[in-house]
Amino acid sequence: GQLSPKLAAVVALGRDATLRLSYGEGFRAPTLLDLYSRSVAPGASAGAPVVTEPAPNLAAERVKSLELGVDARLPTRARVAMSLFAQRLSDLIYRQRVNPVLNVVANAGEAKVDGIEVEVSQPLFGDSVRLHGTATHLFRYDITRNDAVPASVGKRLTDVPQALYTASIEGRWEAWSG
C-alpha cells in the first residue's frame, strides 16, 4: 500500500485575497515492465545483445512538495493566482549498466524541481465567457544524484519543459457549456 498525504492551510488576507501554504507527498509506482520483464536489445559492441534484467523489489518513485501561493480577485472581477513551489524527487528509476551486455533496473536517482506558476482568469459578458491563462516557469529541474548514470548529476531532467503556457476560453449558454 501507498499513501500520498497532503497538509494545507488557507488564510484570508482580506475580502479579496488569500494566502495558501501546502506540503504533500506522492509516488509513482514502478511499471510492470520494470518489475518483471527481461528485455533484450541489439548492443553497440560487435552486435552482442544487451539484456536488461527486471527488479521485482523496486520501490516507488517519491516526491515531497511544498507550495506557497496567493490568490486575489481584482476590481475587474479577474482572478489572479501566483504560486512558488519546490519538489524533491527520490528513488527515481534508471537502467544501470553493469557491463557492456547487462543492464539492471534500480532506484538510483534524486532530483530537485523549483518553480513559479501564475494564473489569470477574466470573465467576459457577465459570467457567460471566461478567458483563462497560466504560465509555469521552472528555475531548477536538476538531477542531484544518479548512481546508475553519474555523468547525469547536475544536468536537467529529461522530458520536462522549462516553461509551459496554457490559454483557454470557457463559455456557458443555458444548459450548454464548453
N, C-alpha and C positions, 0 to 999 in steps of 0.2 A: 504494500500500500504506500501511497504517496500523499502528502498534504501540502497545499500551497496557501499558507496563511497570509493575511493582509491586515494591517492595522492602519487606520486613517483617522484624521481629525480635521474638522472644518470649523473655522472661526469667522463669524460675521465681522467685517470691518466697517460696518455702516449698513445703510439700506440697500446699496447697490454694489457692494463688493464683498468678496470672501477670500480667505486665505486657506489653502489646503496643504496638508502635510501627510504623506503616507509612506509606509515601509511594507514591502511584500517580499515573499519568496515564491519561486516557481521552479518547475522542472520540465524537461523533455525526456521522455523515456527512450532508451535505445531502440533502434528498429529491429525487426526480426532478422533482417539480413546481417546486421552487426552481431546479433546474439548467436545465431545458429547456422549461417550459411557460409560454407567454404567457397571461395571463388578462385578461378584460375584464369590468368590473362597472359598474352604473349609478353615476354620480357625484352629488355633492351640489350641484354648481353647474350650474343650468339643464339638468339631465338629460344633460349631456355624459358619455360613458363614461370610466372611468378604466382605463388599461392598466397592468398590472404586467409588466415585462419580466423574463425569467429571467436567470440569471447562471451560465453554464456553468463559470466559473473560481472558484466559491465554495470556500473552504477548509472543512474540517470544524470544527465547534464543539469546543472543547477544555476539559478540566478537569484541574487539578492538585489532589491531595487529600492531606492529612496527618491522621493519626488516632493518638490516644493512648488506650489503654484498659487496664482492669484487669478480670480475671475472678477470681471467688472461689467456692469451694464451702463452704457453711455446714454446721454440725453437723447441721442438719435434712435434709441432702442436697440442699438447694436450691442452685441455681447462680445467681449474680448477676454481671452484667457492666455496666460503665459505660464509655462512650467519648466523648471530646471530639473534634470533627472540624472541619476548616477546608477549604473548597474554593474555588478561584479558577477562574472560568469566563472563557474568552476566545473571540474570533471568533464571538460569538453572531449568529445570522442574523435580520435585520429587513428589513421593507419600508420603503424610504426614499422619501419624497415629493420628486420633482424639481420638479414644478409641479402645478397642480390636476388635470391629466388624465394624469399619468405617475408611476408608482412604479417603483423598481428594487429588486432583492433584493441585499443586501450583508452582508458580515461587518462589523458596525458596533458591537457591544456587548461589555461585560465586566461581571462581577458577582462578588460575594463572598457565600459562604454559610458561616456558623459555627453549630455546634450541639452538642447533647449527646444521647446515647441511653442509656437504662437498660433492661436486660433481666432478667427474673426467670423462673426455671423451677423448678417444685417437683414432684417425683414423689409419687404417692399410691398406696396399695395395692401396696406393693413397687415394681416398675417398670412395672406394667400400665397406669397412667394418669399423665399428666403435664400439669400446668397450666402455661401459658406466657403471658407478657405482655411487651410492650415499650411504651416511651413515648419519643418523639422530640420535642425542642423546638429550634426554630431561634432563635438570638439575633439573627442578621442574615441577611437574604437580599435584599440590595440591589443595584440596578443601579449600577455605578460609572462606566461610560462607555457612551454610546449616540450615535454620530454621526448615526444615522438619525432618532432622536426625542430631541433633547437635553433636553426637558422631563421625560423619564422618569428622568434621573440622580438618584440619592438615593431613588427610590421602590422598592417591593418588587417582586420577580419575580412575574409573574402565574402562576396555577395551581400555586402552591407553598404548602401549608398551613404555618402557624407551628407547629402541634402535631399530632402523629399518634399514635394509640394503637391497639394491637392486643391481642387476647386469644384464646387458643385452648386446646382440650383435645385431647390426643392419647391414644389408647388402643391397647392390644395385647392380643389374646387368641388363643393358639395361632398359627395361620398368618395370622390377620386383624389388620389394623391400620388406623387411620384417625384 
